[in-house]
Amino acid sequence: MNEPQKRQGRGCLFYAVISVILIAAVILFGAYLGLRYAKRLVNQLTDTQPMTLPSVHLSNERMFQLHDRVNSFSDDIKDGENVAPLTLSAEEVNALIETDAGLAPLRNHVYVTFNTNQLKGQISFLAEDLGLDALHGRYVNADGTFNVGLTNDQLVIMAESLTVKGKPVPRHIMKQVAAQNLAAKFDQDPKVTAGLKKLEGIQIKDGKLVIVPKKP
C-alpha cells in the first residue's frame, strides 16, 4: 500500500476520535439557534476573534519516532500481525494534529488534553466552517470533556460537560447533548467501520489514549 493510502487510513481513525469535539459544537449551536432568543444567545456564545490554542513542538527525532510508531501499528494491523496496543500521550496526539495530513482540517483549531480517563478538548472554528452560515464571520470558541470507548465495534464518545466562553452550557441543552453518541456519524463511514472492526478497544487510561487491536 502506498504512503498516501496509509496516511488516509490512519487519518480516518484519528479524525473519528478527535473531531467528535467539532460535532459536539455543531449539535450544541444548532440547538441554541432553535431557541426563541437565538440572536441574544449567539452574541453571548460566539466571538469576533478566534481563540489562541496551545501548540506542540517536538524535536525532529521525536516526530520521526512518533510517525514511525503510528505507521507501524497501522501496517501491522492491516497485515494481520499480533501487535501491542498503541499508547499516545496528549502531547503526541496534538503533534499528530499539527503534522498529519489526515488531520489537517483540525490543525490550529483543536487542542486536546487527557485527565485520568477522559478526553478534554478546546476548539476554535469559524462558524461557517461548522455549517452555521447564518453566523458568518463569528467564531465558535469552546471546550468540553468527553468519555471515549468502543462497544460492539462502534466508537462511542459521550459529552460529560461543555463550556463556551468560560460558561457552562445550560442544563437543558447539556442534557440533550449528553444523551447522544457524538461519534455516531463516523460509525456509518465504511472506512472508519472497517478500521474499528480490527480494534478491541479505544479508551483514555492513566492520562493516555490507548488503542487496543484485536488478536489476529
VEXDREN-2710 file (C-alpha; in Angstrom, 1 decimal):
% VEXDREN-2710
k/r/px/py/pz
1/MET/0.0/0.0/0.0
2/ASN/1.5/3.4/-0.9
3/GLU/2.2/6.2/1.5
4/PRO/-0.8/8.4/0.7
5/GLN/-3.2/5.5/1.3
6/LYS/-1.6/4.7/4.6
7/ARG/-2.0/8.3/5.7
8/GLN/-5.6/8.3/4.6
9/GLY/-6.4/5.1/6.6
10/ARG/-4.7/6.4/9.7
11/GLY/-6.3/9.8/9.4
12/CYS/-9.8/8.3/9.3
13/LEU/-9.4/6.6/12.7
14/PHE/-7.8/9.6/14.5
15/TYR/-10.2/12.0/12.8
16/ALA/-13.1/9.9/14.1
17/VAL/-11.8/10.1/17.6
18/ILE/-10.7/13.7/17.8
19/SER/-13.2/15.6/15.6
20/VAL/-16.1/14.5/17.9
21/ILE/-15.4/17.8/19.5
22/LEU/-16.3/19.6/16.3
23/ILE/-19.5/17.6/16.0
24/ALA/-20.4/18.4/19.6
25/ALA/-20.1/22.1/18.7
26/VAL/-22.5/21.7/15.7
27/ILE/-25.1/19.9/17.9
28/LEU/-24.7/22.5/20.6
29/PHE/-25.0/25.6/18.5
30/GLY/-27.8/24.0/16.3
31/ALA/-29.8/23.6/19.5
32/TYR/-29.1/27.2/20.5
33/LEU/-30.2/28.6/17.1
34/GLY/-33.6/27.0/17.6
35/LEU/-34.3/28.9/20.7
36/ARG/-36.5/32.0/20.9
37/TYR/-33.7/34.3/22.0
38/ALA/-31.2/32.9/19.5
39/LYS/-29.8/36.3/18.5
40/ARG/-29.0/37.3/22.0
41/LEU/-27.5/33.9/22.8
42/VAL/-25.4/33.9/19.6
43/ASN/-23.8/37.2/20.7
44/GLN/-23.1/35.7/24.1
45/LEU/-21.8/32.4/22.9
46/THR/-19.7/33.2/19.9
47/ASP/-16.8/35.6/19.4
48/THR/-15.5/38.0/16.8
49/GLN/-11.9/36.6/17.1
50/PRO/-10.5/33.1/17.2
51/MET/-9.2/31.6/20.5
52/THR/-5.4/31.1/20.6
53/LEU/-4.8/27.5/21.2
54/PRO/-1.5/26.0/22.6
55/SER/0.9/24.5/20.2
56/VAL/3.2/21.5/20.5
57/HIS/6.9/21.4/19.4
58/LEU/8.6/18.0/19.3
59/SER/12.1/17.5/18.1
60/ASN/12.6/16.1/14.6
61/GLU/13.8/12.8/16.1
62/ARG/10.7/12.5/18.3
63/MET/8.4/13.4/15.4
64/PHE/10.0/10.7/13.2
65/GLN/9.7/8.1/16.0
66/LEU/6.0/9.1/16.6
67/HIS/5.0/8.8/12.9
68/ASP/7.0/5.6/12.6
69/ARG/5.3/4.1/15.6
70/VAL/1.8/5.0/14.3
71/ASN/2.6/3.8/10.8
72/SER/4.0/0.5/12.1
73/PHE/0.9/0.0/14.2
74/SER/-1.4/0.7/11.3
75/ASP/0.5/-1.5/8.9
76/ASP/0.8/-4.4/11.3
77/ILE/-3.0/-4.4/11.9
78/LYS/-3.7/-4.4/8.2
79/ASP/-1.2/-7.3/7.7
80/GLY/-2.9/-9.3/10.5
81/GLU/0.1/-9.2/12.8
82/ASN/0.0/-9.7/16.5
83/VAL/0.6/-6.2/17.7
84/ALA/0.8/-4.5/21.1
85/PRO/-1.7/-1.6/21.9
86/LEU/-0.8/1.8/20.7
87/THR/-0.5/4.3/23.5
88/LEU/-0.3/8.0/22.8
89/SER/0.0/11.0/25.2
90/ALA/-2.0/14.2/24.6
91/GLU/1.2/15.9/23.5
92/GLU/1.7/13.2/20.8
93/VAL/-2.0/13.5/19.7
94/ASN/-1.6/17.2/19.4
95/ALA/1.6/16.8/17.4
96/LEU/-0.2/14.4/15.0
97/ILE/-3.0/17.0/14.6
98/GLU/-0.3/19.6/13.7
99/THR/1.6/17.4/11.2
100/ASP/-0.5/14.5/9.9
101/ALA/-2.2/15.1/6.5
102/GLY/-5.2/13.1/7.6
103/LEU/-5.9/15.6/10.4
104/ALA/-5.2/18.8/8.5
105/PRO/-8.8/20.1/8.9
106/LEU/-8.2/20.2/12.7
107/ARG/-4.9/22.0/12.6
108/ASN/-4.9/25.2/14.6
109/HIS/-8.5/24.5/15.5
110/VAL/-8.4/21.7/18.1
111/TYR/-6.2/21.0/21.1
112/VAL/-6.7/18.0/23.4
113/THR/-5.6/17.1/26.9
114/PHE/-6.3/13.9/28.9
115/ASN/-7.2/13.5/32.5
116/THR/-7.1/10.1/34.1
117/ASN/-9.8/8.6/31.9
118/GLN/-11.4/11.4/29.9
119/LEU/-10.6/13.4/26.8
120/LYS/-10.7/17.2/27.2
121/GLY/-10.7/19.4/24.1
122/GLN/-10.6/23.1/23.1
123/ILE/-11.9/24.2/19.7
124/SER/-11.8/27.4/17.8
125/PHE/-13.6/27.4/14.4
126/LEU/-15.3/30.0/12.1
127/ALA/-19.0/29.4/12.5
128/GLU/-19.5/28.8/8.7
129/ASP/-16.8/26.1/8.9
130/LEU/-19.2/24.3/11.2
131/GLY/-22.1/24.7/8.8
132/LEU/-23.5/27.7/10.7
133/ASP/-23.6/30.1/7.7
134/ALA/-26.0/32.4/9.5
135/LEU/-23.2/33.3/11.9
136/HIS/-20.8/34.3/9.1
137/GLY/-17.6/35.9/10.4
138/ARG/-18.1/34.8/14.1
139/TYR/-16.0/32.2/15.9
140/VAL/-17.1/29.2/17.9
141/ASN/-14.7/29.0/20.9
142/ALA/-15.5/26.2/23.3
143/ASP/-14.1/23.4/25.4
144/GLY/-15.5/20.1/26.7
145/THR/-14.9/16.9/28.5
146/PHE/-15.7/13.6/26.8
147/ASN/-15.8/9.9/27.6
148/VAL/-14.4/7.6/24.9
149/GLY/-14.9/3.9/24.3
150/LEU/-15.5/1.2/21.8
151/THR/-18.7/-1.0/22.1
152/ASN/-19.6/-3.8/19.6
153/ASP/-17.1/-2.4/17.0
154/GLN/-18.7/1.1/17.3
155/LEU/-16.9/4.2/18.6
156/VAL/-18.8/5.7/21.5
157/ILE/-18.0/9.3/22.6
158/MET/-20.3/11.0/25.1
159/ALA/-20.0/14.6/26.3
160/GLU/-19.6/14.9/30.0
161/SER/-19.5/18.7/30.0
162/LEU/-19.3/21.6/27.6
163/THR/-18.4/25.3/28.2
164/VAL/-18.5/28.2/25.9
165/LYS/-16.6/31.5/26.6
166/GLY/-15.9/30.1/30.1
167/LYS/-19.6/29.5/30.9
168/PRO/-21.2/26.1/31.3
169/VAL/-23.8/25.1/28.7
170/PRO/-27.3/25.4/30.2
171/ARG/-28.5/22.2/31.8
172/HIS/-31.4/21.5/29.4
173/ILE/-29.1/21.8/26.4
174/MET/-26.4/19.7/28.0
175/LYS/-28.9/17.0/28.8
176/GLN/-29.8/16.7/25.1
177/VAL/-26.2/16.6/24.0
178/ALA/-25.1/14.2/26.8
179/ALA/-27.7/11.6/25.7
180/GLN/-26.2/11.3/22.2
181/ASN/-23.3/9.2/20.9
182/LEU/-21.4/12.1/19.2
183/ALA/-19.4/9.6/17.2
184/ALA/-22.5/8.0/15.5
185/LYS/-21.7/9.8/12.2
186/PHE/-18.3/8.1/12.0
187/ASP/-19.8/4.7/12.8
188/GLN/-21.7/5.0/9.5
189/ASP/-18.5/5.6/7.5
190/PRO/-17.3/2.4/5.8
191/LYS/-13.7/3.3/6.0
192/VAL/-13.9/4.0/9.7
193/THR/-16.1/1.0/10.3
194/ALA/-13.5/-1.3/8.6
195/GLY/-10.8/0.1/10.9
196/LEU/-12.8/-0.2/14.1
197/LYS/-13.6/-3.8/13.4
198/LYS/-9.9/-4.6/13.8
199/LEU/-9.8/-3.0/17.3
200/GLU/-10.6/-4.5/20.6
201/GLY/-10.9/-1.2/22.4
202/ILE/-10.3/2.6/22.5
203/GLN/-10.0/4.4/25.8
204/ILE/-8.4/7.1/27.8
205/LYS/-6.5/5.3/30.5
206/ASP/-4.0/6.8/33.0
207/GLY/-3.9/10.0/31.0
208/LYS/-3.1/8.3/27.7
209/LEU/-5.1/7.4/24.6
210/VAL/-4.9/3.6/24.3
211/ILE/-5.9/1.8/21.1
212/VAL/-6.1/-2.0/21.5
213/PRO/-6.1/-4.2/18.4
214/LYS/-8.0/-7.5/18.2
215/LYS/-5.9/-10.6/18.3
216/PRO/-5.3/-12.0/14.7
END
